Amino acid sequence: MTRPVTVGVDGSPESTAAAAWAGREAVRRDLPLRIVHAWQWQPYDIALAADRDTQAEWAQEAVRAVERTVAERHPGLTVSTQALEGSPVDSLVAAAEEAELLVLGSRGHGAFVGFLVGSVGQQVIAESVRPLVLVRSDDRAESEAGGREIVVGQHGEPEDSAAALRFAFETAAARGATVRAVRAWSLPPVFAYSPGSMRLLDEAGGLEPYEKKALAEALRPWEERFPDVPVTQHVEMGSAAQVLLSVAGRAQLAVVGRRASRLAVGSRVGSVAHALVHHAPCPVAVVPPA
């Protein structure tokens, strides 16, 4: 079964940009596009002052309006629409399960807007089983050309970042772009050393050569699978969030793996993903573990 690129819309400038991004990505990946709008009837909402049927019609028109715009830009693209009644979190997480990736609008530099208000956004990111791409209102198609890179973070053992690397290489292959794989490192506390780790560091010639070797090993299977994708290996001392943000300015997309934990109330997304979603100047893809 072919899974679509799915975009959530809510009428905001951010979701408009997300729909445009999703349309372009669907064309590149030769996939259908699905436009969804999640809504809940609020019988006591004085501001809406409409019955359920009227609100349902508003929701349907919201997705139809976006469909018309996308169809004008991409006449050959297969587009479907759906207004989803229910919890925004549950609706979007369910939509992601049926998608190749989910695309949503994000304000960045602070709170999410539209679907992603407060804990709602964190829960969608934390619970989505597919890659989730966040797009700002100022995103333009021009930023996807001109040699701009796909930046992806790599950490730990090869399997720890396998899903993020796969998504980055697949996206770069579809766009004819370069992948910049970033591995950040810092000096561990003395008590973190063990005889085994000391031996590995000694064999590698020190901390930085060890990190470079680890990045090269993590990239090897993806370079073999995507031989036509140019790769830049970037190893730098510093926090992962700071290093990734320092190179995101020249990226057309930043890709980061997800480290999410369930809390007693809601969900929390890892600090690196949180930093990129809020501060990266380009769209950000948050990829769940494989």
Disulfide bonds with the S-S distance in Angstrom:
none
